[in-house]
Amino acid sequence: MAASGFVEEKELEYPINPPGWTVESRDALLETSFQHKNGTLQTPALPGLGFNIDRSALHKYGKRFFVMDRKRLMWFSLRTRGLKVSMEIDKVRKKKKRQKASK
């Protein structure tokens, strides 16, 4: 269980139920699929998390949920923090902006 800290624990089972759930559909956003040998998932050897995202597949299937522009950020702040806190945050932001401009 490579560097997981759970060496003594049971192994994780993963579903595979063709034709709907296949390795290709499970790993569609990865550059290379996870490898299986005798029913065991092989530990990825790449740096970091061990896999790379296929950018073209992500572009094809990925979906942007929202765009946070200045106007949406104001409404989000008002809705989640309230008017008083939002105004205090804006005041601090403007003060930092002035200090940066004066340097």
DSSP file (Angstrom, degrees, kcal/mol; ACC not computed):
  #  RESIDUE AA STRUCTURE BP1 BP2  ACC     N-H-->O    O-->H-N    N-H-->O    O-->H-N    TCO  KAPPA ALPHA  PHI   PSI    X-CA   Y-CA   Z-CA
    1    1 A M    >         0   0    0      0, 0.0     3,-2.0     0, 0.0     5,-0.4   0.000 360.0 360.0 360.0  46.8    0.0    0.0    0.0
    2    2 A A  T 3   -     0   0    0      1,-0.3     4,-0.0     2,-0.1     0, 0.0   0.429 360.0 -29.3  -7.0 104.5    2.8    2.3   -1.0
    3    3 A A  T 3  S+     0   0    0      1,-0.1    -1,-0.3     2,-0.0     0, 0.0   0.689 101.3 119.8  53.7  25.9    3.4    5.1    1.5
    4    4 A S  S <  S-     0   0    0     -3,-2.0    -1,-0.1     0, 0.0    -2,-0.1   0.712  74.4-128.2 -92.4 -20.1   -0.2    5.2    2.6
    5    5 A G  S    S+     0   0    0     -4,-0.3     3,-0.2     1,-0.0    -3,-0.1   0.527  88.3  95.7  84.3   5.0    0.4    4.4    6.3
    6    6 A F    >   +     0   0    0     -5,-0.4     3,-1.3     1,-0.1    -4,-0.1  -0.232  35.0 136.0-121.1  42.9   -2.1    1.6    6.0
    7    7 A V  T 3  S+     0   0    0      1,-0.3    -1,-0.1    -6,-0.1    -5,-0.1   0.850  76.1  47.6 -60.6 -36.2    0.1   -1.4    5.4
    8    8 A E  T 3  S+     0   0    0     -3,-0.2    -1,-0.3    -7,-0.1     2,-0.1   0.537  97.3  93.8 -84.2  -6.2   -1.7   -3.6    7.9
    9    9 A E  S <  S-     0   0    0     -3,-1.3     3,-0.1     1,-0.1    -3,-0.1  -0.351  86.6 -88.2 -85.2 165.3   -5.2   -2.7    6.5
   10   10 A K        -     0   0    0      1,-0.1    -1,-0.1    -2,-0.1     2,-0.1  -0.344  51.1-100.5 -67.1 152.9   -7.2   -4.6    4.0
   11   11 A E        -     0   0    0      1,-0.1     2,-0.4    -2,-0.0    -1,-0.1  -0.396  37.0-105.8 -74.8 154.6   -6.7   -3.6    0.4
   12   12 A L        -     0   0    0     -2,-0.1     2,-0.3    -3,-0.1    -1,-0.1  -0.642  29.9-143.5 -81.1 131.4   -9.1   -1.3   -1.4
   13   13 A E        -     0   0    0     -2,-0.4    -1,-0.0     0, 0.0     0, 0.0  -0.738  12.7-160.8 -93.6 145.9  -11.4   -2.9   -3.9
   14   14 A Y        -     0   0    0     -2,-0.3     2,-0.2     2,-0.0     0, 0.0  -0.959  20.3-112.2-126.2 146.3  -12.4   -1.1   -7.1
   15   15 A P        +     0   0    0      0, 0.0     2,-0.3     0, 0.0     0, 0.0  -0.506  33.1 168.8 -80.0 142.8  -15.3   -1.8   -9.3
   16   16 A I        +     0   0    0     -2,-0.2     6,-0.2     2,-0.1    -2,-0.0  -0.844   7.9 158.1-148.4 115.3  -15.0   -3.1  -12.8
   17   17 A N  B >>  -A   21   0A   0      4,-1.2     4,-1.9    -2,-0.3     3,-0.7  -0.665  37.2-123.5-141.4  78.3  -18.3   -4.3  -14.5
   18   18 A P  T 34 S+     0   0    0      0, 0.0     4,-0.1     0, 0.0    -2,-0.1  -0.264  83.0  30.0 -59.2 151.7  -18.1   -4.4  -18.2
   19   19 A P  T 34 S+     0   0    0      0, 0.0     3,-0.2     0, 0.0    -2,-0.0  -0.992 132.6  29.3 -87.6 -14.9  -19.6   -3.2  -20.5
   20   20 A G  T <4 S+     0   0    0     -3,-0.7     2,-0.7     1,-0.2     5,-0.0   0.892 123.3  42.2 -75.2 -40.3  -20.6    0.0  -18.6
   21   21 A W  B  < S+A   17   0A   0     -4,-1.9    -4,-1.2     4,-0.1     2,-0.3  -0.881  76.5 153.0-114.1 101.9  -17.7    0.3  -16.2
   22   22 A T     >  -     0   0    0     -2,-0.7     4,-2.5    -3,-0.2     5,-0.2  -0.747  58.2-104.8-122.5 169.4  -14.3   -0.4  -17.9
   23   23 A V  H  > S+     0   0    0     -2,-0.3     4,-2.5     1,-0.2    11,-0.2   0.896 120.7  53.4 -59.8 -40.7  -10.8    0.6  -17.3
   24   24 A E  H  4 S+     0   0    0      1,-0.2    -1,-0.2     2,-0.2    -3,-0.0   0.894 112.0  43.1 -65.0 -40.1  -11.0    3.0  -20.3
   25   25 A S  H >4 S+     0   0    0      1,-0.2     3,-0.8     2,-0.2    -1,-0.2   0.864 115.1  49.9 -74.4 -34.0  -14.1    4.7  -18.9
   26   26 A R  H 3< S+     0   0    0     -4,-2.5     3,-0.3     1,-0.2    -2,-0.2   0.901 120.8  34.0 -68.2 -40.4  -12.7    4.9  -15.4
   27   27 A D  T >< S+     0   0    0     -4,-2.5     3,-1.8    -5,-0.2    -1,-0.2   0.005  78.7 125.6-105.1  27.2   -9.4    6.4  -16.5
   28   28 A A  T <  S+     0   0    0     -3,-0.8    -1,-0.2     1,-0.3    -2,-0.1   0.782  75.0  48.6 -60.3 -30.2  -10.7    8.5  -19.4
   29   29 A L  T 3  S+     0   0    0     -3,-0.3    25,-2.8    -4,-0.2     2,-0.3   0.398  95.9  91.4 -92.5   4.3   -9.1   11.7  -18.1
   30   30 A L  B <  S-B   53   0B   0     -3,-1.8    23,-0.2    23,-0.3     3,-0.1  -0.728  74.0-135.5-100.0 148.5   -5.6   10.2  -17.5
   31   31 A E  S    S+     0   0    0     21,-2.5     2,-0.4    -2,-0.3    -1,-0.1   0.915  97.6  18.4 -65.2 -42.2   -2.7   10.1  -19.9
   32   32 A T  S    S-     0   0    0     20,-0.4    -1,-0.2    -3,-0.0    20,-0.2  -0.994  88.2-118.8-130.6 139.0   -2.1    6.5  -19.1
   33   33 A S        -     0   0    0     -2,-0.4     2,-0.2    -3,-0.1    -9,-0.1  -0.298  38.0 -94.5 -69.8 155.6   -4.5    4.1  -17.4
   34   34 A F        -     0   0    0    -11,-0.2     2,-0.3     1,-0.1    -1,-0.1  -0.501  46.6-122.1 -66.5 141.4   -3.7    2.5  -14.0
   35   35 A Q        -     0   0    0      7,-0.3     7,-3.2    -2,-0.2     2,-0.4  -0.667  22.0-158.9 -94.3 142.9   -2.1   -0.9  -14.6
   36   36 A H  E     -C   41   0C   0     -2,-0.3     2,-0.4     5,-0.2     5,-0.2  -0.943   9.4-179.1-119.5 139.9   -3.5   -4.2  -13.2
   37   37 A K  E >  S-C   40   0C   0      3,-2.5     3,-1.4    -2,-0.4    -2,-0.0  -0.936  74.1 -19.3-142.0 117.8   -1.6   -7.4  -12.7
   38   38 A N  T 3  S-     0   0    0     -2,-0.4     3,-0.1     1,-0.3    -1,-0.0   0.868 128.5 -50.4  53.9  40.9   -3.3  -10.6  -11.3
   39   39 A G  T 3  S+     0   0    0      1,-0.2     2,-0.5     0, 0.0    -1,-0.3   0.561 115.6 115.8  79.6   7.6   -6.1   -8.5   -9.9
   40   40 A T  E <   -C   37   0C   0     -3,-1.4    -3,-2.5     0, 0.0     2,-0.5  -0.933  65.6-128.8-114.6 132.6   -3.8   -6.0   -8.1
   41   41 A L  E     -C   36   0C   0     -2,-0.5    -5,-0.2    -5,-0.2     2,-0.2  -0.667  28.2-130.4 -78.3 124.7   -3.6   -2.4   -9.0
   42   42 A Q        -     0   0    0     -7,-3.2    -7,-0.3    -2,-0.5     3,-0.0  -0.551  23.6-108.7 -78.2 139.4    0.0   -1.4   -9.6
   43   43 A T        -     0   0    0     -2,-0.2    -1,-0.1     1,-0.1     7,-0.1  -0.500  37.0-114.0 -67.6 126.8    1.3    1.7   -7.8
   44   44 A P        -     0   0    0      0, 0.0     7,-0.1     0, 0.0    -1,-0.1  -0.339  21.7-157.9 -62.5 143.9    1.9    4.6  -10.2
   45   45 A A        +     0   0    0      5,-0.2     6,-0.1    -3,-0.0     5,-0.1   0.449  53.5 109.2-105.8  -2.4    5.5    5.5  -10.6
   46   46 A L  S    S-     0   0    0      4,-0.7     5,-0.1     1,-0.1     0, 0.0  -0.330  78.4 -92.3 -71.7 158.4    5.2    9.1  -11.9
   47   47 A P  S >  S+     0   0    0      0, 0.0     3,-1.4     0, 0.0     2,-0.3  -0.199  93.8  11.9 -64.5 162.5    6.2   12.0   -9.6
   48   48 A G  T 3  S-     0   0    0      1,-0.3     0, 0.0     2,-0.1     0, 0.0  -0.549 140.3  -4.5  74.9-127.6    3.5   13.7   -7.4
   49   49 A L  T 3  S-     0   0    0     -2,-0.3    -1,-0.3     2,-0.3     3,-0.1   0.638 101.8-109.6 -76.0 -13.4    0.2   11.8   -7.3
   50   50 A G  S <  S+     0   0    0     -3,-1.4    -4,-0.7     1,-0.3     2,-0.3   0.475  87.6  69.9 100.9   3.3    1.6    9.3   -9.8
   51   51 A F        -     0   0    0     -4,-0.2     2,-0.4    -7,-0.1    -2,-0.3  -0.979  64.7-136.9-148.0 160.1   -0.6   10.2  -12.8
   52   52 A N        -     0   0    0     -2,-0.3   -21,-2.5   -20,-0.2   -20,-0.4  -0.935  23.3-121.4-119.2 143.8   -1.0   13.0  -15.3
   53   53 A I  B     -B   30   0B   0     -2,-0.4     2,-0.9   -23,-0.2   -23,-0.3  -0.660  22.3-125.7 -82.3 134.4   -4.2   14.5  -16.6
   54   54 A D     >  -     0   0    0    -25,-2.8     4,-2.4    -2,-0.3     5,-0.2  -0.731  21.5-160.4 -79.6 106.4   -4.9   14.3  -20.3
   55   55 A R  H  > S+     0   0    0     -2,-0.9     4,-2.4     1,-0.2    -1,-0.2   0.836  86.7  52.9 -62.5 -35.8   -5.5   17.9  -21.1
   56   56 A S  H  > S+     0   0    0      2,-0.2     4,-1.9     1,-0.2    -1,-0.2   0.900 111.6  45.9 -69.4 -38.3   -7.3   17.3  -24.4
   57   57 A A  H  > S+     0   0    0      2,-0.2     4,-2.9     1,-0.2     5,-0.4   0.889 112.5  51.3 -68.2 -38.5   -9.7   14.8  -22.7
   58   58 A L  H  X S+     0   0    0     -4,-2.4     4,-2.8     1,-0.2    -2,-0.2   0.911 110.7  48.4 -63.6 -41.5  -10.3   17.3  -19.9
   59   59 A H  H  < S+     0   0    0     -4,-2.4    -1,-0.2    -5,-0.2    -2,-0.2   0.882 115.2  46.0 -64.1 -37.5  -11.1   20.0  -22.4
   60   60 A K  H  < S+     0   0    0     -4,-1.9    -2,-0.2    -5,-0.2    -1,-0.2   0.914 130.1  19.8 -72.4 -43.8  -13.5   17.7  -24.2
   61   61 A Y  H  < S+     0   0    0     -4,-2.9    -3,-0.2    -5,-0.1    -2,-0.2   0.643 100.0 101.9-104.0 -18.3  -15.3   16.3  -21.1
   62   62 A G     <  -     0   0    0     -4,-2.8     2,-0.4    -5,-0.4    -4,-0.0  -0.268  54.1-155.1 -69.9 156.0  -14.6   18.9  -18.5
   63   63 A K        -     0   0    0      0, 0.0     2,-0.5     0, 0.0    -2,-0.0  -0.997  12.5-135.5-135.6 131.8  -17.2   21.5  -17.5
   64   64 A R        -     0   0    0     -2,-0.4     3,-0.1     1,-0.2    -2,-0.0  -0.757  15.3-165.9 -85.3 126.2  -16.7   24.9  -16.0
   65   65 A F        -     0   0    0     -2,-0.5     2,-0.3     1,-0.3    -1,-0.2   0.843  62.1 -16.6 -85.3 -34.8  -19.2   25.4  -13.3
   66   66 A F        -     0   0    0      2,-0.0     2,-0.5     0, 0.0    -1,-0.3  -0.985  52.9-127.4-162.1 164.1  -18.9   29.1  -12.8
   67   67 A V        -     0   0    0     -2,-0.3     2,-1.1    -3,-0.1     5,-0.1  -0.989  19.7-146.9-119.5 126.4  -16.8   32.2  -13.4
   68   68 A M        +     0   0    0     -2,-0.5     2,-0.1     4,-0.1    -2,-0.0  -0.760  31.0 164.0 -97.7  93.0  -15.8   34.3  -10.4
   69   69 A D     >  -     0   0    0     -2,-1.1     4,-2.3     1,-0.0     5,-0.2  -0.407  55.1 -89.2 -95.3-178.9  -15.6   37.9  -11.7
   70   70 A R  H  > S+     0   0    0      1,-0.2     4,-2.0     2,-0.2     5,-0.1   0.894 125.5  49.5 -60.3 -43.4  -15.6   41.0   -9.5
   71   71 A K  H  > S+     0   0    0      1,-0.2     4,-2.0     2,-0.2    -1,-0.2   0.927 112.7  46.2 -64.5 -46.0  -19.4   41.4   -9.5
   72   72 A R  H  > S+     0   0    0      1,-0.2     4,-2.6     2,-0.2    -1,-0.2   0.868 110.0  55.4 -64.8 -35.7  -20.0   37.7   -8.5
   73   73 A L  H  X S+     0   0    0     -4,-2.3     4,-2.5     2,-0.2    -1,-0.2   0.899 106.5  50.8 -63.8 -40.0  -17.3   37.9   -5.9
   74   74 A M  H  X S+     0   0    0     -4,-2.0     4,-2.6     2,-0.2    -2,-0.2   0.950 112.8  45.2 -61.4 -48.9  -19.1   40.9   -4.3
   75   75 A W  H  X S+     0   0    0     -4,-2.0     4,-2.5     1,-0.2    -2,-0.2   0.887 112.4  51.8 -63.9 -38.5  -22.4   39.1   -4.2
   76   76 A F  H  X S+     0   0    0     -4,-2.6     4,-2.5     2,-0.2     5,-0.3   0.930 111.1  47.6 -61.9 -45.4  -20.8   35.9   -2.8
   77   77 A S  H  X>S+     0   0    0     -4,-2.5     4,-2.8     2,-0.2     5,-0.9   0.920 113.4  47.6 -62.6 -45.1  -19.1   37.9   -0.1
   78   78 A L  H  X5S+     0   0    0     -4,-2.6     4,-1.0     3,-0.2    -1,-0.2   0.917 114.7  46.4 -61.9 -43.1  -22.4   39.7    0.9
   79   79 A R  H  <5S+     0   0    0     -4,-2.5    -2,-0.2    -5,-0.2    -1,-0.2   0.883 123.0  32.5 -68.9 -39.2  -24.3   36.4    0.9
   80   80 A T  H  <5S+     0   0    0     -4,-2.5    -2,-0.2    -5,-0.2    -3,-0.2   0.794 134.2  22.4 -91.5 -29.7  -21.8   34.4    2.9
   81   81 A R  H  <5S-     0   0    0     -4,-2.8     4,-0.4    -5,-0.3    -3,-0.2   0.674 100.9-123.6-112.4 -22.6  -20.3   37.0    5.2
   82   82 A G     X< -     0   0    0     -4,-1.0     4,-1.8    -5,-0.9     5,-0.1  -0.217  34.0 -71.6  95.6 168.3  -22.9   39.8    5.4
   83   83 A L  H  > S+     0   0    0      2,-0.2     4,-2.4     1,-0.2     5,-0.2   0.914 124.8  51.4 -67.2 -46.5  -22.6   43.5    4.7
   84   84 A K  H  > S+     0   0    0      1,-0.2     4,-1.9     2,-0.2    -1,-0.2   0.936 114.4  41.3 -61.4 -49.7  -20.5   44.6    7.6
   85   85 A V  H  > S+     0   0    0     -4,-0.4     4,-2.5     1,-0.2    -1,-0.2   0.899 113.5  54.1 -66.4 -39.9  -17.7   42.0    7.2
   86   86 A S  H  X S+     0   0    0     -4,-1.8     4,-2.2     1,-0.2    -1,-0.2   0.896 108.9  48.8 -61.4 -39.8  -17.7   42.5    3.4
   87   87 A M  H  X S+     0   0    0     -4,-2.4     4,-2.2     2,-0.2    -1,-0.2   0.876 110.5  51.0 -67.9 -37.3  -17.2   46.3    3.8
   88   88 A E  H  X S+     0   0    0     -4,-1.9     4,-2.2     2,-0.2    -2,-0.2   0.908 110.2  49.5 -65.3 -41.4  -14.4   45.7    6.3
   89   89 A I  H  X S+     0   0    0     -4,-2.5     4,-2.4     1,-0.2    -2,-0.2   0.921 111.4  49.1 -62.4 -43.6  -12.7   43.3    3.8
   90   90 A D  H  X S+     0   0    0     -4,-2.2     4,-2.5     1,-0.2    -1,-0.2   0.880 109.3  53.0 -63.0 -39.2  -13.1   45.8    1.0
   91   91 A K  H  X S+     0   0    0     -4,-2.2     4,-2.0     2,-0.2    -1,-0.2   0.917 110.9  45.6 -62.9 -44.7  -11.6   48.6    3.3
   92   92 A V  H  X S+     0   0    0     -4,-2.2     4,-2.3     2,-0.2    -2,-0.2   0.906 112.1  52.4 -65.1 -41.7   -8.5   46.4    4.1
   93   93 A R  H  X S+     0   0    0     -4,-2.4     4,-2.0     1,-0.2    -2,-0.2   0.913 110.8  46.9 -61.0 -44.1   -8.1   45.5    0.4
   94   94 A K  H  X S+     0   0    0     -4,-2.5     4,-2.3     2,-0.2    -1,-0.2   0.875 110.4  53.0 -66.1 -37.7   -8.2   49.2   -0.7
   95   95 A K  H  X S+     0   0    0     -4,-2.0     4,-2.3     2,-0.2    -2,-0.2   0.918 110.1  47.3 -64.2 -43.6   -5.7   50.1    2.1
   96   96 A K  H  X S+     0   0    0     -4,-2.3     4,-2.4     1,-0.2    -1,-0.2   0.882 110.5  53.1 -64.6 -37.9   -3.3   47.5    0.8
   97   97 A K  H  X S+     0   0    0     -4,-2.0     4,-2.0     2,-0.2    -2,-0.2   0.907 109.8  47.6 -63.9 -42.1   -3.8   48.7   -2.7
   98   98 A R  H  X S+     0   0    0     -4,-2.3     4,-1.9     2,-0.2    -2,-0.2   0.911 111.7  50.3 -64.4 -42.4   -2.9   52.3   -1.7
   99   99 A Q  H  X S+     0   0    0     -4,-2.3     4,-0.7     1,-0.2    -2,-0.2   0.897 111.3  48.6 -63.8 -39.7    0.1   51.2    0.2
  100  100 A K  H >< S+     0   0    0     -4,-2.4     3,-0.6     1,-0.2    -1,-0.2   0.887 111.1  50.3 -66.9 -38.2    1.4   49.1   -2.7
  101  101 A A  H 3< S+     0   0    0     -4,-2.0    -1,-0.2     1,-0.2    -2,-0.2   0.818 106.6  55.3 -69.7 -30.8    0.8   52.1   -5.1
  102  102 A S  H 3<        0   0    0     -4,-1.9    -1,-0.2     1,-0.2    -2,-0.2   0.640 360.0 360.0 -79.1 -12.8    2.7   54.4   -2.9
  103  103 A K    <<        0   0    0     -4,-0.7    -1,-0.2    -3,-0.6    -2,-0.1   0.461 360.0 360.0 -80.0 360.0    5.9   52.3   -2.8
